[in-house]
């Protein structure tokens, strides 16, 4: 009988979560589709491209909103359970409020683990596709930056139509290391190759060290101990690419941590992202308990509109509290790792007090 009741609770809860995700996914696609159409409105492209890009982008957004999806789903589930006779019938078989909540909380914890190990690799691949495809049509397409296993790649095109391909082994604070620059003319012929040991890129022109220049037109090599190279790419533009870790999955972050750090990704950003991933299952666990406090733990049983409004306000408050905590960590006001866990700790303390009251009812 216990297994049947557990299956009943989890099945009903799963259906509500699935329906809520579908609602958020549909709304996200519709809203993002308008944005993509606005972006491509001056280009003669088929409607399918904005739609495909929306499908690629929205799953990452859903992943970010998953704690709040679980919270809203839990609210509706507990309201339905409490308004029907199911809760009373389940309690007849020896299930307390606390046991019901813990069953659903642990199920949400497992959803979090499944998301990290199975869903997140797929969403990271989709967001990579999204950024790669959209970059082909951006107004700044002549000045692109990308990162792969071979380091940092930068493409620049000047007003004459000539372009430069810049490759660096890695970025270290304000310095690019192991640099090769290929300069092509208007006919796409290699005009010059520049190899340098390093370049300080927080200024323009870049200040390069130990530079070898091969001029294919003059067919000669030249060495410079110091050399100035003019580039449209500043440190801020390059660093902005490194701040977007949505294209890297949890498994990739953990398995290739050292390689990513060597390529220039900041340890603070990597550690912050890893801890955000790790905190996700715990966050989902606590969201179920938090929802139960405002439903099962309440004495008033017929104010569903009040509970829905309260849940929305709580979601907004938690969302901005998380952002505020992360922002304080990124600005150095508090420890970056602590900034990820502070919202979890605060919600956990609140839930621990509320659970005691729920169990007494």
N, C-alpha and C positions, 0 to 999 in steps of 0.2 A: 504493500500500500504506500509506503514511504516513497519508493521510486516512482510510482504513478503520480503522486502529488507533486514531487519535484519536477517531473516531466511536464505536468500541467502548468505549473508556475513559469517554468523557463520557456515553454512553447508560446504561451500567451504574451510573455514579456518580449520574446524575440519578434513576434509579429508586429507589435507596436513599434519596436526599434526599427524594424525594416520599413514599415510604412512612414515613419518619421524621416528616415534617411531619404526615402524616395521623394517626400515632399520638399526637403531641403535641396536635394539634387535637382529636382525640376525647377524650383525657384532660382537656384544658382545658375542653371543653364540658360534660363530665359533672361535673367538680368545681365549675365555676362555676354549673351548673344547680342544684345543691343550695343554693348560696348565694342564688341568685335566688328559689328556691322558699321558702327561709326568710324572705326579705325580704317576699314577697307572701303569706305564709301566712294573714294575717288579712284579706286582701282577697278579695272574690269575683270572681276574674278567671280567664279561661281559661288553661289550661296553655301555650298557644302563646306568650303574652307572655314568660314567663321563658325559654323556649327561644329565641325571637327575640333577646332581649337577650343571651343567652349567645353566640349566633352573631355578634352585633355586637361583643362585647367581646373575645372570645378571639383574633381575628386580630391585634389590637394586641399582645397578650401574646406571640403567636408571633413577631411582628416583633422584640420585645425579646430573645427566646430564640434568634433565628436563628443567631448565632455558635456557640452550643453545639449547636444542631441540626446545623450543618455539621460541627462537631468530631466528634460521635458518629457521624454518617454516614460521615465519612472513616475513623474508626477501624474500623468494621464493613467498609467497602469494602476497606481495605488488608489487614485480617485475611483476608477472603475471597480477595483477589488473591494473598496470600502463601501461603495454605494450598493453593491449587489450582496447576495447572501453567501458568496463564495468564501469570504474571509471568516465568517462564523463557522461555516462547514469545515474549513481547513483546520481551524483551532480545535474543533471537536476531536480531531485525530492527533492532538498533542503538539501542534505547531504554534509556537508563540510568535508574537510580532517580530522579535529579534531574529528568530530562526528564518522566517520568511525573508526578512531584509538581507540577512547574510547570504542566503542562497542566491538571491538576485545580484547582490554585490559581487560575490565571487564569480558569478557568470559574466558580469561586466568586466571584471579583472581579466578573465580569459579572452574576452573580446579584444581588450587592449593588447594582450600578448599576440593574438592572431593578427591584429592590425599591424604591429611592428614587424612581424616575421613574414607575413604573406601579402598584406595589402600595401604597406609602405613601399616595398620595391617596385610595385606596379605604378603607384602614384608618382614616384620619383622619375620613372621612365617616361610617363606621360608628360610631366612638366618639362623634362628635357626636350621632348618632341615639340611641345608648345613653344618654348623659347627659341628653339632652332628654326622652326617654321616661320614664326612671327618676325624673327630677325631678318629674314630674307626680304621683308616688305617694309621694314621700318625706314623712316626718313634718314636715319643715321647709318644706313646699311654700308656706306663707304668707310665707316670707322667701327670695326667690330673687334670684340675681344672674346676669346674662348679659352677654355682650359681642358686639356686631355692628358693622357699618360706621358706625352712628350713635353709637358710644361705649359707655359703661357704663350698664346699666339695672338698677335695684334695685326689687323689689316688697316692700312690708311691709304686713302686716295686723295690726291691734291687737286687743285682747280684745273690743271692741265690734262688730267686723265691718267697720269702716271701714278703708280701705287707702290707701297712698301709693305713687305711682310716681315714682321718682327717676331722672333722666337727667343724665349728665355727659359732656362732650365728651372728657375724658381724665383720667387719674390721674397725678400727678407727685409721686413720693415719698409724702409724707403728706397731699397736697392733691388734692382734686377740683376741676376747673376747668370753667367754663361750665355751671353747674348749673340745672336746672329741676325743680321738685318739684310734682307734682299731688296734692292731697289730696282724696279722695272720701269722702262720707258713707255711711251704711248703705244708702241707696237708690241708690248708685252715681252720684250727682250730684256735679259738681265743686263743692267747697266753698271751695277756696283754691288759689292758684298762687303758688309762691315761686321767684323767679329770683335767682341770686347769681353774682357773679364767681368766687368760690372758697370752699372750705370745708376747714378742717383737720380730718381725720377720725380722728386717732390718739387722740382723747378723745371722751367721750360726756357731754354733748351736743356736736355738731359746732360749731366756731367759724366762722361764715360772714361774708364781707366783701361790702360793697356789695349789699345785699339789697333787692329790690322784692317786696312782697307785695300780691297782688290778692285781696281778700275778696269772693267772689261773693254772699255773703249780705247783707253790708252795702253791696256795690257801691262799694268804695273802694280806693284804692291807697295804700300806705305804704312809705316808704323808711327803711332802717336801715343805718347805716354798719357796725355790728357786730350780729350776731344769733346766738342759740343755737338749734340745732335738734336735738331728741332723736331718735336713731336706734338701732335694734337692731343695725345693722351697724357693726362696728369695722374698723379697718385690717387686722387679721390675717385676718378673714373674706374681705375683698375681695381681699387679696393672694393668698390660697390659690387663688383662681380663676385668677389670672394665672400661677401656677406649673405649671398643667396645660397643656402644649403638645402633648399627644398629639392634640388636636383640630385641630391645624394641620399641614399636610403640609410636606414639605421644599420643594416648589416654591413654596408659599404663603409660607413663611418667607423664602425668598431673594428672591422677586419683590415682596413687600409688607413688607419689613423696616422701612422708614421709617414706614409707616402703623401697623404694629403697635407700634413704639416710641412713636409719638405718642399712641396709645391707652392707653399706660401699661405695656406689657410692658417689663421690665427688659432693657437691652442685654446684661448678663451672662448672663441666662437665654436670651435669643435666640441669642447667640453660642455658648453651651454646647450648645444643642440643635442648631444648624446643624453644629457640629463633630462632635457625636455621629453625625449623619447621614453626614457626609463620611467619618468614620472607619470606617463600617460595611463598605464593600467591602474596605478594607485589613484589617480584622479578620477577615473571612471568608477572605481570602487566607492570612493567617497561621494560622488554625485548621486548614487542610488540612495545612500544613507541620508544625504542632505534632503533629497526629495521626500523621503519617508517622514522626516521630521515635520515637514509642512503639510503632510496629508494624514498619515496614520497617527502621528503624534499630536494632532490637533483635536480639540474637543468638539469644535463646530463641524458639522458633517454635511451641510447643505449649501455651502457658499463656494461652488465650483468656480464661478467667475473670479472670485477673490483669489483663489489658489492659482488660477491661470495667470492673472495679472501679477501676482507675487512672484511666480516662477520666472516670468519674463524680466521683471526688474532685478531679480537675483542673478539671472544669467548675464545681464548687462553689467551689473556691479562686479561680478567675478571676472568677467572678460577684461574690464578696464583695470581691475586690481592686478591681474596677471600682467598686463601690458606695463603698468606702472612699475611693478616689481622688476620686470626684465629691463626696463629703461634705466632704473636705478643701478642695476648691475652693470649694464653696458657703459654707463657714465662713470663707474668707479665709486659710486656712493656706498654700495654694499658689495659683498663678494658675489661675483657673477653666478657661481654655482648655487649659493644661498638664495639668490634672487629667483631661481627656478623653483626652489622647494618651499619658499615662504608661503605662497598661496596654498600649497598642499598642506603644510603644517597648520596654518590658521584654520582651514576648513576641517582638517582632521580633529583639532581640538574642539571645535564647535560641535562636530558630529559625535564625538565621544561623550559629550554632555547630553546631547539630545537622545542618543540611543538608550541611555539609562532611563530616561523618562518614558520612552516608547515601550520599553520592556515591562514597565510597571503597569501599563494600561491593559 
